[in-house]
Amino acid sequence: MIDAHLPILVLIPLFLGAVLVPAVGMSRRSLAYPTALLSLAATLGLAWRQLVVVMDSGTIRYRVAGWEPPYGIELYVDLLSAFVVLIIAVIAMLVVVYAGSAVKREIPGQEVGFFSVMLIMLIGLNGMVLTGDLFNLYVFFEVSSLSGYALMAVGGRKAPVAAFRYLILGTVGASCYLMGVGYLYVLTGSLNMMDVASLAPQLSENPAFLISAVLMVVGLGLKMALFPMHLWLPDAYTYASSTATAIIAPVMTKVSAYVLIRMLYFVYGMERLETVIPLGSVITWLGLTGVVVGSIMAIAQKDAKRMLAYSSVAQVAYIGVGIGLGTPLALVGALLHVMNHAAMKCCLFLVTGSVFRQTGSTRLDSFNGIGRRMPLTFLGFTVAALAMVGIPPTNGFFSKWYLVLGGLQKDAWAVVIVVVFSGLLTGAYFFRLLARIYTKPTDGQVETTAIGEPPPAMVAPVLLLAAMLLLLGLFNHWVVGNIIEPALPAALTERFSQAGF
């Protein structure tokens, strides 16, 4: 009986935490952290249970307050949404464990507000994944965005300006999404995703239907920082506090990528759109351009956080390539990279936060020889860097491998060449940084004087994430075979099966 209510139960600990953290924090600030931790531990347990139930019993459709769709709001949990909710929960849990010491040091006196706003952001992100209602998704879109702006604004002196720029572009993106919803509502008279999907075949050549799809791509592309709609990202990730970046970078853009996949493949039907406008080809070429530009810009940076920010532009672009290609293997690569990049980038940003705590800087100069002073922390960093480059058996290799196979499946040789070549570009900036970390400084370089490892609560999440990167690589076949492939849209897999793939 409880299993049928899991979609709403996953959200309840986050709601309670968002209310209780400021309530207990007003009387004793030190209680804010354990309250947030308990809230996320409960969410993680429920998210795991939800995935198990969906794998065993199939999709859960939860009608909020008992109202029948399409008039009522429905929460819809299939393998794909349950998978993404679990990714959010795991990353958030590890970041909060890390944040206990980091937040006190980096943004002292603001712990209560930080944890409360972070929980509100997670409510919005989980709601975007779980809802089956187009307008309800917009509401959660705004909840996650507004709280994300607030988190980003708390950091260095330039953080508020970067957050304001993100707010402006984010508002444009949300407006585009909402206009797309408006066109669909006028055409179908419904906001329920499944209801709209059932009516979509009759509308595939309607200009308003096509305009709504383009608006959706622009709005969600801005949110996921798909090139060239990424301009808000480098400053936002660089100037926000390290802990804020460690939660926003892994999950915010990935949830938007999930929503784009949901819209294009489960609501509109990419194959129907492609018969009229080359939307997939446009997304693919934007993704390929983003991979190259993001990688080159990362090579040019002198600050580790900014380097990782431009690296995120390139990595999100990989997901865009998979979405645009639209073959089963390419979509497997895109969904696998949603999970893989979330874990890789979370690990890397947590390490930069640790370096900032120990040295007061994230400039690449502050990494000189630091690997010998913080060996456990940089063991995690090294594994994550190798995963980003795509060295087997780390998880990063396999998502790129599926993208290459997806390119071959569609004879898209440009995809194959760019994905392979981009690994060399990624290696250029990560191996350069690893050389700084582990080699003795040469004449003219100053060795960093970090006092040693940060507290265990900051080291443990980094090592756990590093272990995850290896395990997700080693057990990649199980994840793909049991979660991702069954989650693909049936129409897509049938079409390619009939074509002999």
Long-range contacts (C-beta under 8 A, 24 or more apart in sequence): 3-49, 3-53, 3-57, 3-60, 4-60, 4-62, 5-62, 6-46, 6-49, 6-50, 6-53, 6-60, 6-62, 6-77, 7-50, 7-60, 7-62, 7-75, 7-76, 7-77, 7-130, 8-62, 8-64, 8-75, 9-46, 10-43, 10-46, 10-47, 10-50, 10-85, 10-126, 10-130, 11-123, 11-126, 11-127, 11-130, 13-38, 13-39, 13-40, 13-42, 13-43, 13-46, 14-39, 14-40, 14-43, 14-119, 14-120, 14-122, 14-123, 14-126, 15-123, 17-115, 17-116, 17-119, 18-116, 18-119, 18-120, 18-123, 21-112, 21-115, 21-116, 21-119, 22-112, 22-113, 22-116, 25-111, 25-112, 25-115, 25-116, 26-112, 29-111, 29-112, 32-111, 32-112, 32-115, 32-116, 33-96, 33-99, 33-100, 33-103, 33-111, 33-115, 35-115, 36-96, 36-115, 36-116, 36-118, 36-119, 37-96, 37-97, 37-100, 39-119, 40-89, 40-92, 40-93, 40-96, 40-119, 40-122, 41-93, 43-89, 43-92, 43-93, 43-122, 43-126, 44-86, 44-89, 44-90, 44-92, 44-93, 47-82, 47-85, 47-86, 47-88, 47-89, 48-86, 48-89, 50-77, 50-82, 50-85, 50-86, 51-79, 51-82, 51-83, 51-85, 51-86, 51-483, 54-78, 54-79, 54-82, 55-79, 55-82, 55-482, 55-483, 61-132, 69-132, 69-133, 69-192, 69-194, 69-195, 70-190, 70-191, 70-192, 70-195, 73-131, 73-132, 73-133, 73-136, 74-131, 74-132, 74-133, 74-192, 74-194, 75-130, 75-131, 75-132, 76-130, 76-131, 76-132, 76-193, 76-194, 77-130, 78-487, 79-483, 79-486, 79-487, 80-258, 80-261, 80-262, 80-335, 80-487, 81-129, 81-130, 81-258, 81-262, 83-335, 83-339, 83-483, 83-484, 83-487, 84-129, 84-254, 84-255, 84-258, 84-338, 85-126, 85-129, 85-130, 87-251, 87-254, 87-338, 87-339, 87-342, 88-122, 88-125, 88-126, 88-129, 88-251, 88-255, 91-247, 91-250, 91-251, 91-342, 91-343, 91-346, 92-118, 92-122, 92-247, 92-251, 94-346, 94-350, 94-461, 94-464, 94-465, 95-243, 95-246, 95-247, 95-346, 95-350, 95-461, 97-457, 97-460, 97-461, 98-243, 98-246, 98-350, 98-353, 98-457, 98-458, 98-461, 98-462, 99-243, 100-457, 101-357, 101-454, 101-455, 101-457, 101-458, 102-242, 102-243, 102-353, 102-354, 102-357, 102-454, 102-458, 103-241, 103-243, 105-357, 106-241, 106-242, 106-243, 106-353, 106-356, 106-357, 107-154, 107-155, 107-241, 110-154, 113-154, 114-151, 114-154, 114-241, 114-243, 114-244, 117-147, 117-150, 117-151, 118-147, 118-151, 118-244, 118-247, 120-147, 121-147, 121-148, 121-151, 121-247, 121-248, 121-252, 125-251, 125-252, 125-255, 128-255, 128-256, 128-258, 128-259, 129-255, 129-258, 129-259, 132-192, 132-193, 132-194, 133-191, 133-192, 133-193, 134-181, 134-184, 134-185, 134-191, 134-192, 134-193, 134-196, 135-181, 135-185, 135-191, 136-191, 137-259, 138-174, 138-177, 138-178, 138-181, 141-174, 141-177, 141-223, 142-174, 144-252, 144-255, 145-170, 145-174, 145-223, 148-248, 148-252, 151-240, 151-241, 151-244, 151-247, 151-248, 152-236, 152-239, 152-240, 152-244, 152-248, 153-240, 154-240, 154-241, 154-244, 155-239, 155-240, 155-241, 155-244, 156-239, 157-239, 158-235, 158-239, 159-239, 159-240, 159-241, 161-235, 161-239, 162-232, 162-235, 162-236, 162-238, 162-239, 162-240, 163-236, 163-240, 165-231, 165-232, 165-235, 165-236, 166-232, 166-236, 169-222, 169-229, 169-231, 169-232, 170-222, 170-223, 170-232, 172-219, 172-222, 173-218, 173-219, 173-220, 173-221, 173-222, 173-223, 173-229, 174-219, 174-223, 175-219, 176-215, 176-216, 176-218, 176-219, 176-222, 177-215, 177-216, 177-219, 177-220, 177-223, 178-219, 179-212, 179-215, 180-211, 180-212, 180-213, 180-214, 180-215, 180-216, 180-219, 181-212, 182-212, 183-208, 183-209, 183-211, 183-212, 183-215, 184-209, 184-212, 187-212, 193-262, 193-266, 193-267, 196-267, 197-266, 197-267, 197-268, 197-269, 200-267, 200-268, 200-269, 200-272, 201-269, 201-272, 204-269, 204-272, 204-273, 204-275, 204-276, 205-276, 209-268, 210-273, 210-276, 210-277, 213-263, 213-264, 213-268, 213-273, 213-277, 213-279, 214-277, 214-279, 216-260, 216-263, 216-264, 216-268, 217-260, 217-264, 217-279, 217-283, 220-256, 220-257, 220-259, 220-260, 220-263, 221-260, 221-283, 221-286, 221-320, 223-252, 223-253, 223-256, 223-259, 224-253, 224-254, 224-256, 224-257, 224-260, 224-316, 224-319, 224-320, 225-253, 225-312, 225-313, 225-316, 226-283, 226-286, 226-287, 226-290, 226-316, 226-317, 226-320, 227-286, 227-287, 227-289, 227-290, 227-293, 227-294, 227-313, 227-317, 227-320, 228-286, 228-289, 228-290, 230-290, 230-294, 230-313, 230-316, 233-309, 233-312, 233-313, 234-297, 234-306, 234-309, 234-310, 234-313, 236-309, 237-305, 237-306, 237-308, 237-309, 237-312, 237-349, 238-303, 238-305, 238-306, 238-309, 242-305, 242-349, 242-350, 242-352, 242-353, 242-356, 242-357, 242-362, 243-353, 245-305, 245-349, 245-353, 246-346, 246-349, 246-350, 246-353, 247-346, 249-308, 249-309, 249-312, 249-345, 249-346, 249-349, 250-341, 250-342, 250-343, 250-345, 250-346, 250-349, 251-342, 253-312, 253-316, 254-319, 254-338, 254-341, 254-342, 257-316, 257-319, 257-320, 257-323, 257-334, 257-338, 258-338, 260-323, 261-323, 261-331, 261-334, 261-335, 264-323, 265-326, 265-331, 265-489, 265-492, 266-489, 269-491, 270-326, 270-492, 271-326, 271-491, 271-492, 271-495, 274-326, 279-324, 280-323, 280-324, 280-325, 280-326, 281-324, 282-324, 283-320, 283-321, 283-323, 283-324, 284-320, 284-321, 284-324, 284-325, 284-412, 284-415, 285-324, 286-317, 286-320, 286-324, 287-317, 287-318, 287-319, 287-320, 287-321, 287-322, 287-323, 287-324, 288-317, 288-321, 288-414, 288-415, 288-418, 289-317, 290-314, 290-316, 290-317, 290-320, 291-317, 291-318, 291-321, 291-418, 291-419, 291-422, 292-418, 292-421, 292-422, 292-425, 295-422, 295-425, 295-426, 295-428, 295-429, 296-425, 298-425, 298-426, 298-429, 299-425, 299-428, 299-429, 299-432, 301-364, 301-429, 302-363, 302-364, 302-365, 303-362, 303-363, 303-364, 304-352, 304-355, 304-362, 304-363, 304-364, 304-366, 304-367, 304-433, 305-349, 305-352, 305-362, 307-364, 307-429, 307-433, 308-345, 308-348, 308-349, 308-352, 311-345, 311-388, 311-426, 311-429, 312-341, 312-345, 314-422, 314-425, 314-426, 315-341, 315-344, 315-345, 315-388, 316-341, 318-399, 318-400, 318-403, 318-419, 321-403, 321-415, 321-418, 321-419, 322-402, 322-403, 322-406, 325-403, 325-406, 325-407, 325-410, 325-412, 325-415, 326-410, 326-492, 327-406, 327-409, 327-410, 327-496, 327-501, 328-406, 328-409, 328-485, 328-488, 328-492, 328-493, 328-496, 328-501, 329-402, 329-405, 329-406, 329-409, 330-402, 330-403, 330-405, 330-406, 330-407, 330-409, 330-410, 330-415, 331-406, 331-488, 331-492, 332-402, 332-406, 332-480, 332-484, 332-485, 332-488, 333-399, 333-400, 333-401, 333-402, 333-403, 333-404, 333-405, 333-406, 334-399, 334-403, 335-484, 335-487, 336-395, 336-398, 336-399, 336-402, 336-476, 336-479, 336-480, 336-484, 337-399, 337-400, 337-403, 339-395, 339-472, 339-479, 340-387, 340-395, 340-396, 340-398, 340-399, 340-469, 340-472, 341-396, 341-399, 343-395, 343-465, 343-468, 343-469, 343-472, 344-384, 344-387, 344-388, 344-395, 344-396, 344-469, 346-465, 347-380, 347-381, 347-383, 347-384, 347-462, 347-465, 347-466, 347-469, 348-381, 348-384, 348-385, 348-388, 350-380, 350-458, 350-461, 350-462, 350-465, 351-377, 351-378, 351-380, 351-381, 351-384, 351-462, 353-458, 354-454, 354-458, 354-459, 354-462, 355-450, 357-454, 357-458, 358-450, 358-451, 358-452, 358-454, 359-448, 359-449, 359-450, 364-433, 364-436, 365-445, 365-446, 365-448, 366-448, 367-433, 367-436, 367-437, 367-448, 368-436, 368-441, 368-445, 368-446, 368-447, 368-448, 369-436, 369-437, 369-438, 369-439, 369-440, 369-441, 369-447, 369-448, 370-437, 370-448, 370-450, 371-434, 371-437, 371-438, 372-438, 373-448, 373-450, 373-451, 373-452, 374-450, 374-452, 374-453, 374-454, 375-453, 376-453, 376-459, 376-462, 376-463, 377-453, 377-454, 377-458, 377-459, 377-462, 378-437, 378-438, 379-463, 379-466, 380-459, 380-462, 380-463, 380-465, 380-466, 381-437, 381-462, 382-434, 382-437, 383-466, 383-469, 383-470, 384-465, 384-466, 384-469, 385-430, 385-431, 385-433, 385-434, 386-430, 387-469, 387-473, 388-426, 388-430, 389-423, 389-426, 389-427, 389-430, 389-431, 390-423, 390-426, 392-473, 393-470, 393-473, 393-474, 394-469, 394-470, 394-473, 395-468, 395-469, 395-470, 395-472, 395-473, 395-476, 396-469, 396-473, 397-473, 398-473, 398-476, 398-480, 402-480, 409-496, 409-501
